[in-house]
Amino acid sequence: MTRARYGVDSPFIVIAHYAVGTTALAGGAVWLAMAGGVVWRVLAVLLVLFAVVTLAECTGIVISGRYGKRRLWRGLIEDLALRGDEQILDVGTGSGQQLAAVARHLTSGGHATGVDIWRAWDHSGNSRERALANMRAEGVADRTTLTHGDMRDLPFSDGRFDIVISTLVVHNLPDPADRATALREMVRVLRPGGRLMLVDFWRTHTYLEPLRAAGCLDVEVSGLRYLPFPHVRVLTARRAPVLDGAPPAAPARHSERNAADPS
């Protein structure tokens, strides 16, 4: 039976740091062996310590990508208390680790959709084909769909999903205006009363105001979660429900646009 392969986050950064750490460790060891004075020995020791810390961080990212995110989302899915019939969107699904995790909890009528642009820079082996293979390996291909799309312009109709999730994605947009646009898009595709759950490690407190402005209630950000590594925060929100026939607070942009690719 084929096993799911979820790859490594930020592979080029990991490779670069491994190269720097290995070079520094070798150079520091040689320097320490040849250094004659106390000052030079101290500098050599500091170089070795820098190398050890760098290599430990890289190893932490690799191990965390495989096990840390899985453990984190196991608890977050419990917090979602899924019935099994929800329509769920995973923004920036990558190789589909979180998509498969939520899909396993869906029953008849439930469906999970993953959307991404699948850049190789973000994840090793990052492709729609890899994600499809992982869905088959996890036994959830019948409950999942994968769609190519940018989070700043999601290819789905307004109010399509009950729940939107995203893991380590929004921070990849360097422009604050783009991040705000992506957050508004996630709210737009939520049904009134639908829930949003984001996991990220940078700038999470700057997400609060755009979400409130888009019509979200109960917008909260957690304290640091020490798995995965680097440490993350979890942001949760709920789109305002329709009250007395009033329209949803978030502005609608697409009347009916569902470009999901068949898996």
N, C-alpha and C positions, 0 to 999 in steps of 0.2 A: 504493500500500500504506500502511495506517495505521501510524504510528509510535507506539511506546510513550511514554507521558508519565508521568514519575515525580514531578513537582512539587518543592516546596521544603519542607525541614524547618522546623518552628516558624514558619509564615508570619507570624503576628501579631507575634511578637517581631522578626522580620526587618524588617517594615514599620515598627514603632515605632522601631527603631534607625536605619533609613534616615531617618526623619523627624527624629529627634534630631540625627543626623550632618549632614544637609543644613542644618537650621536653625542649628546651631553653626558650620558652615563659612561660611554667609552672614553671620551675626552677627559672627564673628571677622574676616572680611575687611573688613566695614564699620568695625568697631572699630579695626582696624589702620590703616586709611586715615585715620581721624579722630583717633586717639589722639595727644596732645601730649607727654606725659611718658614717660620710659623705663619706669617701672613699668607704666603702662597699655599700652604697646607689648608688654612681656613677657607680660602677662596675655592680650592679644589673640592673640599667637603661640601661647600654651598652649591657648587655646580652639580655634584652627585645628588644632593638632596632635591635640587630643582628637577633633575632627570627622573628621580623616583616619583615625585609628585605628579609630573607630567604623564608618565607611563601609567600611574595609578588612576588618574582621571580618565585616560583613554580606555583603560580596562573597565572602569566603572560604566562608561557610556555603552560599551559593547554588551556587557552583562545585563545592564539595566534595560537596554532595548529588547532583549530577549525575555527577561523575567520580571523586571521592575514594572513595566507598563501593564503586563498581564495581571500582576498582583493588584496594582492600583485599580484597574478597571473591574476586577472581580468585585471589589468593594463598592465602586461607583454604580455598577449595575444593580447591586442589592439596594442601593439608595434610590434608584429609579423605580423599583418595585413594579416591573413590567407585568402587564396582564397577559401579553403574548400576541395581541392583535394590533399592536401599534405600527404606524408607518414611521420609520426612523431614517434620518439622513446623517451620514458620517462625512463631514467636510474635511478634505485633505486625507482621504482614506489610505493612500500609499499602497502598501502590500496587503492591507486589509485585516490587520490584527484585531483592531477594535471592532471593525465591521463584523467579523466572524464571531467575536465575543458576544455582541448583542443579538446577532441572528440566531445563535444557539438557544436563546430564551424566547424566540418567537414561535407561535403555533399557527393554526389555520387562520388566514386573514392577515397575519402580520408580515411585514416585508421591510428589509433594510437596504438602503441605497447608498452607495459610496460615490463620491465625486472628487476628482483630482485632475491636475494637469500633468502629473507623473514626471517630475523632473529628476534626472539621475543625481543631481547635486544633493537633493534632500534625503535620499535613501538608497542604499545599495540594491541593485536589481529592481529599481523602482519602475514598474510598468503595469499597464492594465492587464497584460497577459499573465504576469506573475500573480497579481491579485485574483484573477479568475481561477488560476490553478490552485491557489490557496483556498478559495471558497469550495472548490471541488474536494480538495484534500480534507477540509474540515466538515464536509457533509452538509453544507448550507447553501449550495449553489441554487437550490430551488427557492430560497427565501431572500436572495440578494440580487442586486443589479448594480452594474458599474457604469458610470457616465463620465465622459470627459467634460470638464467645465472649470472655469475660474471662480473662486469664491467671491470675487467682487461683482460677478454677474451670473448668479446661479441659474442654470437652465431649467427651472421648475416654476410651476404656477404658484400664485399666492396661496398661503394657507394649506399647502400640500401635506405637511408632515406634523405628526404629533410630538416628535422629539428630534432635536438636532444636537449632535455631539461633534466634538473636534478635539484633536490631540496634537499639541506642539506645532501649530500651523499658523495662526494669525500673526505671531511675532515675525514671521518670514517677510512680511510686508514692511519695508523700512519707512514708508510715508504714512504719517498718522491719518491723513485723509483716506488713504487706501484701507487702512485697518478699520476705520469707522464705516466705510462703505461695505466691507466684508461683513461686519457685525450687523449692519442694517439688513443686508441680504439674508443672513441667517434668521433674523426675526421675521422678515417678509414671508419666507416659505413656511414658517410655523403657523399652525392654526391658532385662532384665539384661544388662550388658555394653555397652549403648548409649552413644552419645557426645553430649555437650552442648557447644555452642560459643556463647558470648555476647560481643557487642561492646557496650561502654558507656563513657561518659566520666566518670561520677560514681559514687562509692561502691563501686567494683568490689571492693575488698578486704573490704568488709562482706558480700559474697556468699559468701565462702569457707566460713565456719562453717556457715551454713544448708545448703549443699550437702553438706558432710561429714556433718552430722547426718541428712540425708535418705538417706544411703547411697552417696555418691559417693566414688570413688577418684581418684587422680592429679589432684586439683584444683589448678590452676595459673592464675596471672594474669600476663600478659605485661608488659613495659615499655611505655612510651608508643609508640603508632603515630601518626606525624605526618600521615597521611592516613587518614580524612577530617579535616576541621576542624569543630568543636573536636577536639583530639587524643583518641584513645581507647585503651583497653586491651582485650585479648582474653582471655577466661576460658574455659578448657577443663576438662572433667571427664568421668568415665566412671562410669556406674552399676555398682555392684558386681555381679559375675556370681553366678548361683546355684551354690553349692558343695555337692556331696553331697546334692542334693535339698532343701537348706535353702531357705526362702522368701526373696524379695528383701528387702534391708535396708530399703528405703523402704516405709512403710505404704501398703497399697492402700486406695482409697476407692471406686472405681467397679468393679463386677464386670464390667459390659459396657455401655458407654454411648458410642455413636458417633453424634453428631448432625451429622455433616458434611453441608453442603448440596451438592446436585449442581450442578456448574458447567456 
